[in-house]
C-alpha cells in the first residue's frame, strides 16, 4: 500500500511483551485441542466498574496507548464478539487499525478479526451504510457473522451480509421454550467456523453473563483497561450475578495469575481463571 490511512495506530513491540502469556498462540494448536476457541474477555471500565454513562451512550474511557493496545489484541484474535445492544448503540467498525494489518499497511485482510454479533431475534437493522460494511468494502475489515435463533432471518439484511462476505449463523436456543443462546454452543460454533480465537468485547450484558463459574473453564484470559475516571451512578455496570453458599453471600469471581501494567493514565489488568 502506498500510504497509511490517517486513523492508523502504532503499538510498539516493547509494549507487547507483557501481554503474550494472555494471548492465543500465534499458530493454532491442532492435536488434542479444545472444542472451544481461545477466548479472551476484554473491556475498558471506569473506577466505579462502568462501561458507559447510560445505556446506548458512547463513552470514551481508554487513553490513546490503551486504545492502541486494544487494536493490537484484535489483531491477535480470529474473531471479535459483541452483543446486539452494543451493535445498535455504537455502530461499531470492529476492525483492527494497527499498522501492518490488512488495510493498514498490508494487502489482503491478514490481522483483521471476523466480527461476531450475538443477535438472537435479528434486532440489528443494519444497512450497507453502517460502518462495519463500509470498512469491509474498503478492505479495512471483515463483514460480520451474526448469531441468531431465526431459521429465516430478514431477507434484505441477509442479502447485504452475503454481498459483503458475512452471513447469519442460526443456532437452536438452549431451551425449546426460550430464545436464549448457550455460550458453549456459541463458542463451539465459532470454532467449527474455523475461528480458533475470539475476543469478547461487550457489552455489559454479555460480560456479566460470562463472568460466572459455569463459564470459567472456557475463558482463557481476561484483560481489563481501567481508566482514572468515576462515571457516577446510573451507568452501565460490569457486575456479575451475586453468588451464595449455605445462605451466605460469597465473592462472585476472582482472577488468578494477575499482572498490572500502566499505560499512560490507564492501568491494564491481565488475569485468568486457571488453577
C-alpha positions, 0 to 999 in steps of 0.5 A: 500500500502506498500510504497509511490511512490517517486513523492508523495506530502504532503499538510498539513491540516493547509494549507487547511483551507483557501481554503474550502469556494472555494471548492465543498462540500465534499458530493454532494448536491442532492435536488434542485441542479444545472444542472451544476457541481461545477466548479472551474477555476484554473491556475498558471500565471506569473506577466505579466498574462502568462501561458507559454513562447510560445505556446506548451512550458512547463513552470514551474511557481508554487513553490513546496507548490503551486504545492502541493496545486494544487494536493490537489484541484484535489483531491477535484474535480470529474473531471479535464478539459483541452483543446486539445492544452494543451493535445498535448503540455504537455502530461499531467498525470492529476492525483492527487499525494497527499498522501492518494489518490488512488495510493498514499497511498490508494487502489482503485482510491478514490481522483483521478479526471476523466480527461476531454479533450475538443477535438472537431475534435479528434486532440489528437493522443494519444497512450497507451504510453502517460502518462495519460494511463500509470498512469491509468494502474498503478492505479495512475489515471483515463483514460480520457473522451474526448469531441468531435463533431465526431459521429465516432471518430478514431477507434484505439484511441477509442479502447485504451480509452475503454481498459483503462476505458475512452471513447469519449463523442460526443456532437452536436456543438452549431451551425449546421454550426460550430464545436464549443462546448457550455460550458453549454452543456459541463458542463451539460454533465459532470454532467449527467456523474455523475461528480458533480465537475470539475476543469478547468485547461487550457489552455489559450484558454479555460480560456479566453473563460470562463472568460466572463459574459455569463459564470459567473453564472456557475463558482463557484470559481476561484483560481489563483497561481501567481508566482514572475516571468515576462515571457516577451512578446510573451507568452501565455496570460490569457486575456479575450475578451475586453468588451464595453458599449455605445462605451466605453471600460469597465473592462472585469471581476472582482472577488468578495469575494477575499482572498490572501494567500502566499505560499512560493514565490507564492501568491494564489488568491481565488475569485468568481463571486457571488453577 
